[in-house]
Amino acid sequence: MFDQPNPITPKFQPPANVSIAIIGLGYVGLPLAVEFAKKYPVKGFDIKQSRVDELSQAHDRTLETSSDELSAVLNQQEGGNGLSFTSQVKDISTCNVYIVSVPTPTDQHNRPDLSLLIKASKSIASVLKTGDVVIYESTVYPGVTEEVCVPILQSESGLEYNAEFYAGYSPERINPGDKIHTLTNILKVTSGSTPEAADFIDDLYRSIVKAGTHKAPAIKVAEACKVIENSQRDINIAFVNELAKIFNIMGIDTHAVLAAAGTKWNFLNFKPGLVGGHCTGVDPYYLAAKAQQMGYHPEIILAGRRLNDGMGSYVALEVIKLMVKNDIPVKNSKILILGFTFKENCPDVRNTRVIDIVDGLSGFDASYEIFDPWADPEEVKREYGISTIKKQSELTGSYDAVIMAVAHREFYDLDYQALKRTPASVIYDIKGVVDAGIINGRL
């Protein structure tokens, strides 16, 4: 007796009326929700009720969207386009496209932390219906979508993958604080679990992204392209950071060397500095973790990470050495750190490596103040247990050393001479933006 043939798997049928739920309303999810809401009905979901409340009042503390932009889409009519927010999973049950943009950080041992991604997948599974599409944007290592997330969706919803629901991956490329390379101006990579689903997902993003899309041939390809983009950047910065250390020993101005080398047409223009944030300082660990899981030890990727992770403590030690050289007693000295966010002109303090400078200075019995007009003092206190100053008027006087750590535009016109307690006080410029005639040292 012959086995009966398997029934033909039904082809993907695009939803007749697209209704989108965005899961996670941070730097990635909110701009996505705003753009999609111009063309489709959109529900923005976040587990933090405080975030939902502020967005419902057209206020975005991340500054990725303006109050005017939010107000323009916060007018959703029943069955019409527009945006509304919720922290209740049941409120997204009527949607048929779910886009996940939750954080994927690393733990204290630099291992991938997928807990929020798993939690989001379970929430979606509780309302998943036949014909629905789930798209992941969160940064992951190759394989996470189909090896971690899809099994959760399938087991907890009781629906069959690629027969009753479909998946895709489209890596986020948001650059926090960048008002030029915004969501609609950056080419979007897309992918889907079947050719038909991939076409639908590509068309969906193409409807809002003016720069166009690139349809990857597989979900794993799209996942991999995301982690190598930032791994490549991390390695290049590690290279110039190492150059800065070498040239510092040799007494050569690194920035002058880079300016000269940059006159060659194919020289890559990277600058030394701290490497933090939720992408460049994290993504290489995701790729390295997957490689190690497969039995391969990545040498260049992890070497770059080690070097970049050590730059904060290197800066702290360099400042201490300059203070000693200038006969400034380090114990009970007063040091000002300018900037705490992970990058300039942005309020995001996630994975900021300025904290490594703070930690490096803490062992020398020196006092410090941190001035950052962009960082939220309450968030910094909650996340790092330290205090920051938001207004220049709160500075307490002059200092034995000033470290220009983050190149916020507010710091370009500071009177650095007035910040010095004595003529010998140290001005150390990490970003290379302070007048060279004022500083004592820089990367």
C-alpha positions as CSV (number, residue, x, y, z in Angstrom):
1,M,0.0,0.0,0.0
2,F,1.4,3.4,-1.1
3,D,1.5,6.4,1.2
4,Q,-1.0,9.0,0.3
5,P,0.6,12.2,-1.3
6,N,0.8,15.2,1.0
7,P,-1.8,17.8,0.3
8,I,-0.6,20.8,-1.8
9,T,0.6,23.5,0.5
10,P,-1.5,26.6,-0.3
11,K,0.3,29.6,-1.8
12,F,0.6,32.8,0.2
13,Q,-2.3,35.1,-0.3
14,P,-1.6,38.8,0.5
15,P,-4.0,40.4,3.0
16,A,-6.8,42.2,1.2
17,N,-6.5,45.1,3.6
18,V,-3.2,45.5,5.3
19,S,-3.3,46.3,9.0
20,I,0.0,46.6,10.8
21,A,1.2,46.2,14.4
22,I,4.6,47.5,15.3
23,I,6.0,45.7,18.4
24,G,8.5,47.9,20.2
25,L,8.4,51.7,20.0
26,G,12.0,52.8,20.4
27,Y,14.4,54.4,18.0
28,V,13.5,51.8,15.3
29,G,9.8,51.0,15.8
30,L,8.4,54.5,16.2
31,P,9.7,56.0,12.9
32,L,8.5,52.8,11.2
33,A,5.0,53.2,12.8
34,V,4.8,56.8,11.7
35,E,5.7,56.1,8.1
36,F,3.4,53.1,7.7
37,A,0.6,55.0,9.4
38,K,0.6,57.4,6.4
39,K,-0.6,54.6,4.2
40,Y,-2.1,51.9,6.5
41,P,-3.9,51.5,9.8
42,V,-1.1,51.0,12.4
43,K,-1.1,49.9,16.0
44,G,2.0,50.7,17.9
45,F,2.6,48.3,20.8
46,D,5.0,48.7,23.7
47,I,5.1,46.9,27.1
48,K,5.9,50.2,28.8
49,Q,2.7,52.1,29.6
50,S,4.6,55.3,30.2
51,R,6.0,55.1,26.6
52,V,2.5,54.5,25.2
53,D,1.1,57.5,27.3
54,E,3.8,60.0,26.1
55,L,3.4,58.9,22.4
56,S,-0.3,59.2,22.6
57,Q,0.3,62.8,23.6
58,A,2.5,63.3,20.6
59,H,5.7,63.4,22.6
60,D,8.8,61.3,21.7
61,R,11.6,61.5,24.2
62,T,14.0,59.8,21.8
63,L,13.6,62.8,19.4
64,E,13.4,60.6,16.4
65,T,10.0,62.0,15.5
66,S,8.7,65.5,16.1
67,S,5.4,66.4,17.8
68,D,4.1,67.6,14.5
69,E,4.9,64.3,12.8
70,L,3.2,62.3,15.5
71,S,0.2,64.6,15.6
72,A,-0.3,64.3,11.9
73,V,-0.9,60.5,12.1
74,L,-2.6,60.4,15.5
75,N,-6.0,60.6,13.9
76,Q,-6.9,57.1,13.2
77,Q,-10.5,56.5,12.1
78,E,-12.1,53.1,12.3
79,G,-10.9,51.2,9.3
80,G,-8.8,54.1,8.0
81,N,-5.1,55.0,8.0
82,G,-3.4,56.4,11.0
83,L,-1.6,55.5,14.2
84,S,-2.7,54.5,17.7
85,F,-0.7,53.1,20.7
86,T,-1.4,50.4,23.2
87,S,0.3,48.2,25.8
88,Q,-2.4,45.5,25.6
89,V,-1.8,42.5,23.3
90,K,-5.5,42.0,22.7
91,D,-5.6,45.4,20.9
92,I,-3.3,44.2,18.1
93,S,-5.4,41.0,17.5
94,T,-7.1,42.5,14.4
95,C,-3.8,43.2,12.6
96,N,-2.5,40.9,9.9
97,V,1.1,42.1,9.6
98,Y,3.3,42.2,12.8
99,I,6.7,43.9,12.7
100,V,9.0,43.3,15.6
101,S,11.6,46.0,16.5
102,V,12.5,45.2,20.1
103,P,16.1,45.6,21.5
104,T,18.5,42.6,21.2
105,P,21.4,43.5,23.5
106,T,24.2,41.4,25.0
107,D,24.5,40.3,28.6
108,Q,27.3,41.0,31.0
109,H,29.4,38.3,29.3
110,N,28.8,39.7,25.8
111,R,26.5,36.9,24.8
112,P,23.3,37.6,22.8
113,D,20.3,38.3,24.9
114,L,17.2,37.3,22.9
115,S,14.8,37.5,25.9
116,L,12.8,40.5,24.5
117,L,12.6,38.9,21.1
118,I,11.3,35.7,22.5
119,K,8.7,37.5,24.7
120,A,7.6,39.5,21.6
121,S,7.2,36.3,19.6
122,K,5.1,34.7,22.3
123,S,2.8,37.8,22.5
124,I,2.3,37.7,18.7
125,A,1.6,34.0,18.8
126,S,-1.3,34.6,21.2
127,V,-3.1,36.6,18.5
128,L,-1.7,35.0,15.3
129,K,-4.3,34.1,12.7
130,T,-4.3,32.2,9.4
131,G,-2.7,34.4,6.7
132,D,-0.8,36.6,9.0
133,V,2.8,37.8,8.3
134,V,5.4,38.3,11.0
135,I,8.5,40.4,10.1
136,Y,11.5,40.8,12.3
137,E,13.7,43.9,12.2
138,S,15.7,43.4,15.5
139,T,19.4,42.6,15.0
140,V,20.1,38.9,15.3
141,Y,22.7,36.4,14.2
142,P,21.9,34.3,11.1
143,G,19.2,31.7,11.8
144,V,17.4,33.3,14.7
145,T,14.2,34.1,12.8
146,E,13.6,30.6,11.6
147,E,15.4,28.6,14.4
148,V,14.2,30.6,17.5
149,C,11.3,32.8,16.6
150,V,9.3,30.8,14.1
151,P,9.1,27.7,16.3
152,I,7.6,29.8,19.1
153,L,5.1,31.3,16.7
154,Q,4.2,27.8,15.4
155,S,4.0,26.0,18.7
156,E,2.1,28.6,20.7
157,S,-0.4,29.6,18.0
158,G,-1.0,26.0,16.7
159,L,-0.6,27.3,13.1
160,E,1.6,25.8,10.4
161,Y,4.6,27.8,9.2
162,N,4.5,28.7,5.5
163,A,1.0,27.3,5.2
164,E,-1.1,29.3,7.7
165,F,1.4,32.1,8.6
166,Y,4.5,33.5,7.1
167,A,7.7,35.3,8.2
168,G,10.2,37.7,7.0
169,Y,13.3,39.6,8.1
170,S,14.2,43.2,7.2
171,P,17.1,44.6,9.1
172,E,16.8,48.0,10.6
173,R,19.3,50.6,9.5
174,I,18.2,53.5,11.7
175,N,21.1,55.8,12.7
176,P,19.8,57.5,15.9
177,G,20.0,61.3,15.8
178,D,20.7,61.4,12.0
179,K,18.2,63.6,10.3
180,I,19.6,62.9,6.8
181,H,19.8,59.1,6.6
182,T,16.3,58.5,7.8
183,L,14.1,55.5,7.4
184,T,12.7,56.5,4.0
185,N,16.1,57.6,2.7
186,I,18.0,54.4,3.4
187,L,17.7,51.4,0.9
188,K,15.8,48.6,2.8
189,V,16.8,45.0,2.7
190,T,13.9,42.6,2.7
191,S,13.3,38.9,2.7
192,G,10.5,36.4,3.2
193,S,9.9,32.8,4.0
194,T,8.4,31.9,0.6
195,P,8.8,33.7,-2.7
196,E,5.3,35.0,-2.6
197,A,5.7,36.2,1.0
198,A,9.0,37.8,0.1
199,D,7.3,39.7,-2.8
200,F,4.6,41.0,-0.4
201,I,7.1,42.1,2.2
202,D,9.2,43.8,-0.4
203,D,6.2,45.6,-1.8
204,L,5.1,46.6,1.6
205,Y,8.4,48.4,2.5
206,R,8.7,49.8,-1.0
207,S,5.5,51.6,-0.4
208,I,7.1,53.8,2.2
209,V,10.9,53.7,1.5
210,K,11.8,56.3,-1.2
211,A,15.3,54.9,-1.5
212,G,13.9,51.6,-2.7
213,T,14.5,48.0,-1.5
214,H,16.8,45.1,-2.0
215,K,15.1,41.7,-1.8
216,A,17.5,39.1,-0.4
217,P,17.2,35.5,-1.6
218,A,16.7,34.1,2.0
219,I,16.0,35.2,5.5
220,K,19.4,34.1,6.7
221,V,21.1,36.3,4.1
222,A,19.2,39.4,5.3
223,E,20.1,38.5,8.9
224,A,23.7,38.1,8.0
225,C,24.0,41.4,6.1
226,K,22.9,43.3,9.1
227,V,25.5,41.9,11.5
228,I,28.4,42.3,9.0
229,E,27.5,45.9,8.3
230,N,28.3,47.0,11.8
231,S,31.0,44.4,12.3
232,Q,32.9,45.9,9.4
233,R,32.5,49.4,10.9
234,D,33.7,48.1,14.3
235,I,36.8,46.6,12.8
236,N,37.7,49.7,10.9
237,I,37.3,51.9,14.0
238,A,39.4,49.4,16.0
239,F,42.2,49.8,13.3
240,V,42.3,53.6,13.7
241,N,42.1,53.3,17.5
242,E,45.1,51.1,17.4
243,L,46.8,53.6,15.1
244,A,46.0,56.3,17.6
245,K,47.7,54.4,20.4
246,I,50.8,53.8,18.2
247,F,51.0,57.4,17.1
248,N,50.5,58.6,20.6
249,I,53.6,56.7,21.7
250,M,55.5,58.2,18.7
251,G,54.4,61.7,19.4
252,I,52.5,62.0,16.1
253,D,49.1,63.7,15.6
254,T,46.7,60.9,14.6
255,H,44.2,63.3,13.1
256,A,46.9,65.0,11.0
257,V,48.0,61.5,9.7
258,L,44.4,60.6,8.8
259,A,43.8,63.9,7.0
260,A,46.9,63.3,4.9
261,A,46.0,59.7,4.2
262,G,42.5,60.7,3.3
263,T,43.7,62.6,0.2
264,K,44.0,59.1,-1.5
265,W,40.7,58.4,-3.3
266,N,40.2,54.9,-1.8
267,F,41.2,55.6,1.8
268,L,38.4,54.8,4.2
269,N,37.6,57.8,6.4
270,F,37.2,56.4,9.9
271,K,38.2,58.3,13.1
272,P,39.3,57.0,16.5
273,G,36.9,57.1,19.4
274,L,34.6,55.2,21.7
275,V,32.4,52.6,20.1
276,G,29.1,52.0,21.9
277,G,25.4,52.1,21.2
278,H,23.0,49.3,20.3
279,C,24.5,48.4,17.0
280,T,28.2,48.8,16.3
281,G,29.2,47.8,19.8
282,V,26.8,44.9,20.0
283,D,26.3,43.3,16.5
284,P,29.9,41.8,16.2
285,Y,29.2,39.7,19.4
286,Y,26.1,38.3,17.7
287,L,28.0,37.1,14.7
288,A,30.9,35.8,16.9
289,A,28.5,33.9,19.1
290,K,26.9,32.1,16.1
291,A,30.4,31.4,14.6
292,Q,31.5,29.8,17.9
293,Q,28.3,27.8,18.1
294,M,29.2,26.4,14.7
295,G,32.8,25.5,15.9
296,Y,34.7,28.4,14.4
297,H,36.6,31.0,16.6
298,P,36.5,34.4,14.9
299,E,39.8,36.1,15.4
300,I,39.5,39.5,13.6
301,I,36.0,40.3,14.9
302,L,36.8,39.6,18.5
303,A,40.2,41.3,18.3
304,G,38.4,44.5,17.1
305,R,35.9,44.2,19.9
306,R,38.5,43.8,22.6
307,L,40.4,46.8,21.4
308,N,37.4,49.0,21.1
309,D,36.0,47.9,24.5
310,G,39.3,49.0,26.1
311,M,39.3,52.5,24.7
312,G,37.5,54.1,27.7
313,S,40.0,52.8,30.2
314,Y,42.8,53.8,27.9
315,V,41.5,57.4,27.8
316,A,41.1,57.6,31.5
317,L,44.7,56.4,32.0
318,E,46.0,58.9,29.4
319,V,44.3,61.8,31.2
320,I,45.8,60.7,34.5
321,K,49.2,60.5,33.0
322,L,48.9,64.0,31.6
323,M,47.8,65.3,35.0
324,V,50.8,63.7,36.6
325,K,53.1,65.1,33.9
326,N,51.6,68.6,34.6
327,D,52.2,68.2,38.4
328,I,48.5,68.1,39.1
329,P,47.7,66.0,42.2
330,V,45.2,63.3,41.0
331,K,43.8,62.5,44.4
332,N,40.9,64.8,45.3
333,S,41.2,66.4,41.8
334,K,38.1,67.6,39.9
335,I,37.5,66.3,36.4
336,L,34.8,67.3,34.0
337,I,33.5,64.8,31.4
338,L,31.7,66.4,28.5
339,G,29.0,64.1,27.1
340,F,27.6,60.7,28.2
341,T,25.4,59.5,25.4
342,F,26.8,56.9,23.0
343,K,27.0,59.4,20.1
344,E,26.7,63.1,19.4
345,N,23.4,65.0,19.2
346,C,21.3,62.1,20.4
347,P,19.8,61.2,23.8
348,D,20.5,57.5,23.6
349,V,22.6,56.3,26.5
350,R,22.3,52.5,25.8
351,N,25.7,50.8,25.9
352,T,27.6,54.1,26.1
353,R,31.3,53.6,26.5
354,V,31.8,56.9,28.4
355,I,30.9,54.8,31.4
356,D,34.3,53.1,30.9
357,I,36.1,56.4,31.4
358,V,34.1,57.0,34.5
359,D,35.0,53.6,35.8
360,G,38.7,54.1,34.9
361,L,38.8,57.4,36.8
362,S,37.0,56.0,39.9
363,G,40.1,54.1,41.1
364,F,42.2,57.3,41.5
365,D,40.1,59.0,44.2
366,A,39.3,61.9,41.8
367,S,35.9,63.6,41.8
368,Y,34.1,64.1,38.5
369,E,31.1,65.8,37.0
370,I,29.4,64.7,33.8
371,F,27.7,67.4,31.6
372,D,25.4,66.2,28.9
373,P,22.6,68.5,27.5
374,W,21.1,65.5,25.6
375,A,21.1,62.7,28.2
376,D,18.1,62.3,30.6
377,P,19.6,62.4,34.1
378,E,16.9,60.1,35.5
379,E,17.6,57.5,32.8
380,V,21.4,57.7,33.4
381,K,20.8,57.3,37.2
382,R,18.5,54.4,36.7
383,E,20.8,52.6,34.2
384,Y,24.2,53.4,35.5
385,G,23.8,54.6,39.1
386,I,25.6,57.9,38.4
387,S,24.6,61.6,38.2
388,T,24.8,63.9,35.2
389,I,24.2,67.6,34.6
390,K,21.9,68.8,31.8
391,K,22.5,72.5,32.0
392,Q,25.8,74.4,31.7
393,S,24.6,76.7,34.5
394,E,24.8,73.6,36.9
395,L,28.6,73.3,36.5
396,T,30.3,73.9,39.7
397,G,33.3,76.0,38.6
398,S,36.7,75.1,37.1
399,Y,38.5,71.8,36.7
400,D,41.8,70.0,36.9
401,A,41.0,68.1,33.7
402,V,38.3,68.3,31.0
403,I,37.5,65.3,28.8
404,M,35.6,66.1,25.6
405,A,34.0,62.6,25.2
406,V,31.0,63.2,23.0
407,A,30.9,65.8,20.2
408,H,27.5,67.4,21.0
409,R,27.1,70.6,19.0
410,E,26.7,72.5,22.3
411,F,30.4,71.7,23.1
412,Y,31.9,73.3,20.0
413,D,31.7,76.8,21.3
414,L,32.5,76.2,25.0
415,D,35.1,78.5,26.6
416,Y,37.6,75.7,27.4
417,Q,40.1,78.1,28.9
418,A,37.5,79.2,31.4
419,L,36.9,75.6,32.4
420,K,40.6,75.2,33.5
421,R,41.4,75.6,37.2
422,T,45.0,76.4,36.4
423,P,47.0,77.0,33.2
424,A,48.3,73.4,33.7
425,S,44.8,71.9,33.7
426,V,44.4,69.1,31.1
427,I,42.0,69.4,28.1
428,Y,41.7,65.9,26.5
429,D,39.8,65.7,23.2
430,I,38.5,62.3,22.2
431,K,36.7,63.4,19.1
432,G,39.2,65.8,17.6
433,V,36.9,68.8,17.5
434,V,38.5,71.2,20.0
435,D,41.0,73.8,18.8
436,A,44.4,72.0,18.8
437,G,46.0,75.0,20.4
438,I,43.9,74.5,23.5
439,I,44.2,70.8,24.2
440,N,46.9,68.8,25.9
441,G,46.0,65.5,24.3
442,R,43.6,63.6,22.1
443,L,43.1,60.3,20.4
